Amino acid sequence: MTSVSADRGRITARVPSKVRETLETAASIVGATVNQFIVQTALREAERIIEQERIIQLSARDAEAFLRALDAPPPPNDKLTPVLEDYVRRRDDHTGALDWRPRQKRV
C-alpha cells in the first residue's frame, strides 16, 4: 500500500480521450510523463496568472500622476481624518504595533 506524505496532495481529472491523447503526445515530445507535464504546465500558468494580478500596469501619464501624488499627497479628506486620528490613538509607539481588539459598535 502506498502512502502520500503530508506535504503532498493528489489532483485528479477526468478528460475526454482526445484531450488525454493530446497531453500524452505533448508530454512525450518534451520527455516527461503525462503527470509531470500537466503539473509543470499548470504550475507555470498559475504562476503567470498570479504575477499578472500582482503587477499594476500604468500608462506613462498615469505613472507620472501616481508618482506626483506620492511626492505631494493631497491633504486628508473628511473621511480620512478620523481614521488617521484613530490610528494614532491605537498605535503603540514603543513597538509600532496596533491594538486590534474590536471596538464597540456605534449606534
N, C-alpha and C positions, 0 to 999 in steps of 0.2 A: 504494500500500500504506500502510495506516495503522499507526502505532506507538503503543504505550501508554507513557507516561512512567514513569520508575522509581518515582515516588511514587503511582502509581495502579494499581489492580488491577481485575480483572473478576470479577463474580459472575453466574452464570447459573443459571436454574432452569427446569425443565420442569414445567408445571402443566396441569391439565385445562382444556378450553375454557371451562367455566363460571367458573372462577377467573380466567382471563385476561379474560373479558368484564367481570366484576365490577371487577377492577383498572382496566381501561380506562374504565369508567363513573365510578368514583371519581376517577381522575386527571383526566378531562375536567371534572368538577364543580369541582375546585379549580384548574383551568387549568394542569395540569402534564402532562409526558409520563409514560407508564407507568413508565419507568426512574426519573425524578425522584420520582414518587410512592412507588415501592417503597423507594428509598434513604432518602427523608425519613422515611417511616413506620417503616421498620426501625430507622433510627438513633434516632429518638425513643423507640421501645420498648426498644432496647438501653440507652440512657441511663437510662431509668426503672428497668429491672431492676438495673443497676449501682448506681444511687443507693439503691434499696430494700435491696440487700445491704450497703451501706456504713453505713447508719444502723441503730443499735441502738435499738429502741423498748422502753421500760420502763414499767411501771405507776408511778403516783406512789409507792407503797410501795417498790417495787424501786429506783426512782431515789433515794429518801431513804436506803435501806440502802447503795447504792453510794457516795453522797456521804459518808455516815458512815464507811465503810471507807477512803475516800481521806483523810479528816481524821484518822482514828485507826486506821491499819492494824494488823492483828494481828501479833504477833511472828513472825519466820521459824520455820517448822517444821523438822523433821529433814531433809527433802529439800531445802529452800531454802537452809539454812545453808551446806552445802558448795559449792553453786552460787555463792552470793554471795562466798564466800572465794576461789573460783577466779577469779571476775570481777575482784576486787581484785588478785589476783596477776598477771593477764594484762593489766590496764589500763596504758596508758602515760599517766601523769599530765600529761605535757607537751602531748600532742596530744588526749587524750581518746579515742584510738583503742585498739582491742583487737588483740592478737596472735591472729589466726585460724588460725594454722598447725595442722594436725591433730595431735592428741596420740596417743601410743602407746596402743593398746587395753589395757585392764586384763584380766588373765587370771585 
